[in-house]
C-alpha cells in the first residue's frame, strides 16, 4: 500500500481537492455517442460492442428517496465503452440478459465507484454473478487519496469538473430528458477514464490476470 501511495505522490497528484479548487476547474461532459437502448437492434449493437471491449465504465441511477423509509430499486444502468455510452432503462426486461452478460464477463473490466451500492440493489431487479469488477474508490484509497467520489477523483486525476446537475431528478420517468441522458452518460464515461488513468499510473493490482478484479462473484475491496 505504501508503494502505491508513494507512486501517486511522485506523479504530482494531490491527496484531495478543495471545493474552491474543484469549482475552478473546467466543466466536462461526455460528448460522444450516447445510445438509449430501446430496440432489439440496439441490444445487438450494445452486445457486439461489449464483446470487443476490454474496459467498460459502469454506473446506475435510482429514483431519489426524500422520506424516511422510502426506497426504490435502480431505474437505469449506464455502460461506457471506448466508442459509446449505453443507457439501459430497467423498466424494459429485455435488457436484463445483455447487462447480465456484461457483468458476468471475465474478459471485460467493469469500473465504477461504490460498486457494492450499485450491484446489491441491482440483484433485486435481475439475477447475475458479477466478475472482473474494479471499485475505483478502493483503488484510490489504496493509492493514498483521501477523496474517492467520482467528481472529486475526476478533479484530482483528470483535471475537470463534472456538474451534479440532474442527480436527484426522477430517473423512473418513461422518457429521460436530454440533461438526464448527458448526466448519466458522463458518469459512466468518467469511470472508464478514471480506470485508464489509474492504469497509466501503475496503481492497479492484478488478480487472476485481471487488475483489481472480482472473483467468484465477490467484490474485492482493493484495500
N, C-alpha and C positions, 0 to 999 in steps of 0.2 A: 504493500500500500504506500509506503514511504517513497518508493521509487517512482510510482505513478504520479504522486503529488508533486515530487521534485520535477518530473518531466513537464508537468503543466506550468509550474512556476518558471522553469527555464525557457518556456516558449513565450514568455511575456504575457501570460494570461492572469488576470486578476481572479482572486477567490470569490469576489462578489461584485455587484454593481449597485450603485445607489439609485434611488428613484429619479434624482435630478439627472444623473448621467444617462440613465435609460431613456428619459424623456427627451434628451438632447440628440439621440441617435435618429438617423433617417428611418422612416417607415417603409417596410417592405410587405408586400402581399404577393401571393402566388399569381403569376401572370401567364402560366402555361395552359395546357389543355385540361379542362375540367369536364368530366363525364358523369352526369347524373344517370345512374343505371336504371333503365325503365323497361327495356325490351329484351327479348331473347338474344337479339344481335348484340346488344350492349353487354350482356352477360358473357357471351362468347368472346367478345373483344377483350373484356377485362381478364378473363381466364387465360387467354392466349398471352396477354401482356405479363401477367403474374408468372406464368410458366417460363418466361425468358428472362426474368428479373433475378437479381441476387439480393437486393436490399429494398424493402418497402417501408415507408413511413406509415405508422398506424395510429389511429385515434378513434374515439367515439364521442357522440354528443347525446345528452339526455335532457328531456324537458325539465327545467328547474323546478324545485320544490320550495315554496315560500312559507309553508306552515308546518308546525311540529307534527311529526308522524306521517307527513306526506312523502310518498316515494314513487318514482317512476322508473321503468326499465329503459335501456338505451333505445334511441329512435334512429340513430344514424351511425354508420361505420364509414370511416374515411381511410383510403389506402393510396399512398403516393408511390409511383414508380418513377423511373428516370424520364418517362415520356408523358405521363398524365397523372391526374388525381381522380380517383373513382369514388363516388359518393353512393352508398347503398342505403336506401330508406328501408328500415326493418319492418315496416308495415307490409312489405312485399315478401312473403315466404319463399318465393322462387330465388331470392338472392342468397339464402342461407347456405346451400351447398358450395357456392363459389367462395364465400367468405371462409367457410369451414376448411375447404381445400387449401386456401392460402395460409390460414392459421396452423394447419397441421403439416405444412410443407417443411421438410428438414433442409431443403436446399435454398430456401429463401429466408433471409433475416427479416424479422418484423421489429422495427424500432419505434419506441414510444416512451412516454413519461407516465409514471404511476400506472403501469400496465395492469397490476393486480386489480386496481379500481375499475379498469375498463373490462377486464376479462370475467371477473366474478359475476357481475350482473348480466353480462352478455350470455353466459351459460344458461341463464334462466329464459332466454329467448330461443336458443337452439343449441344442440349438443356439438361439442368439438373437443379435441385433445391437443392443445397448443404445443408447438415445438419451435425451437430456434427464435425465441423472443428476446429482445435486448431492452432492458429498462434503462433509459438514458440517465435518469435521476440517480440510479445506483452507480453507474459509471462515473458520473460527476462527483458523487460523494467520495468514491474511492480515489479520485484524482485530486481531492483536497478542496473542491469547490464548495462554498457554503450555501449556494442557492441552486435549486435543482428543478425549478419550473421551466416550462418551455420558453416563456417570454424572457426570463432572466438569462437562461442559457443562450438564447439567440442573441441577446445583447452582449454577453460576455464573449462568446465564441464566434459569432457570425457578424457582429458589428451592426446589427439593425434592430429596429423595434417593431414588434407585431402588435397592432392595435387590438384591444379587447373587443370593441365593437358589439357584436350581437351574441356574446357568450351566454347571456341569460335570457335570450329570446325563446320562443316556443318551438322546439325542434320537432314537435309532433305534428306540425301543420302539414296538410296534404301537399302544398306547393311551397317549397323553400324560396325565400326571397334572394335576389342577387347578392345582397350583403351577407346572408347566411351561407350561401354557397361559397363565396370568396373566403369568409372566415374559416369555414370547415376545411376547405382545400388548403389554406395557408398553414393551419396547424399540422396536418399530415405531411405536407411538403417540408416544413421546418424540422420535423422529427427526422426525416430522411437526411436532410442537410446536416443536422447535428451529428447523426451517426457517422456520416462521411468525414466530418471534421474531427471527431474523436478518433476515427480510424487513421486519419492522416497524422495525428499527433502521437500515434502508437499507444493509446490509452485503453485499448480493448484487450481483454484476456481471451484465451481460447479454451473451449471445452469440446471434446469430441470433434475437433476440426472446425468448430464454428465459434466466432467471437462472442463471449458473454451470453451464451445461448441458453435455451430452455431444454432440459432433458426430461423425458418421461412425463411430460405434461406439467412439470412443476417449475414455477418461475424462480430462477436463480437470483439472489439478491444482488450479487456482484460485489458485496462488501467483504 
